[in-house]
């Protein structure tokens, strides 16, 4: 009976991945004769080592500086971030404001209140933009009269196998998320590369339903937009619509990051999100079970099922490789690497989930 359940779980996962493959198409984006203005908001806490790279990548955009403003929102940084920002004013035009309340959402809201333009673009301070990222996303947003578009986030090539595995897993998550949203099944996105209408932000309720969480400025906000505006919320699946960030350098940093993400999962209200999480978890358990079963008692049928699982993964990787750079061979190790999920659950239960010295629940920040 367990064998049948395991086989069914893996085959269901493979069928889902074939669905993702069929829906993963690189988007064609035409240029616009009239380009609208954009307010770029960068929430920033303790980013003395990264903020210059972020701002310089914006200054190097193909979109002329006349079409955008940059608002850096200081979220009570206690390092040399403000000093670093002061040294950059001679090379990049931007303004700095201070958030009056703690947390990334409050910082973004402070930036939105100060924004001159209706189109809001949020990017994390530890990211750098592809040189044509802004132009590509603005054209897609404007041409299709979208209310929100989600851009791509790619990890830079990390040092060693740990960084490579994070990069590969991230590419898969982005590909699955893009395919699902563009199929009318919104799952996740990343606030490090997000564009939306200021007016629509207020119409959708913004962060009001999950303001107490330190995370959720991305997918939970996207869910609110989708419930309000439907197919006017889309993924911009184009190689230029990409920002780059570094993977976690240490396993502890990785645990904190994933534990922080876990705090928002119980806020998902769209049923397919819970189904997706359950399916992925069950398929991993089934994979381990089938692998042990294969080692104990070799069976061509069991080997075939495992090969089908890998075939579906590599099939999805094929179109993703055109958009996001990652090591496809790392896919072979991903199921073993993803055993970290159990460790993350245990770590989250310790209550030590934090971000830059703050607890993940905003009520605990005081």
Order of alpha helices (4+ residues) and beta strands (2+ residues): alpha-beta-alpha-beta-alpha-beta-alpha-beta-beta-alpha-beta-beta-alpha-beta-alpha-alpha-beta-beta-alpha-alpha-alpha-alpha-alpha-beta-beta
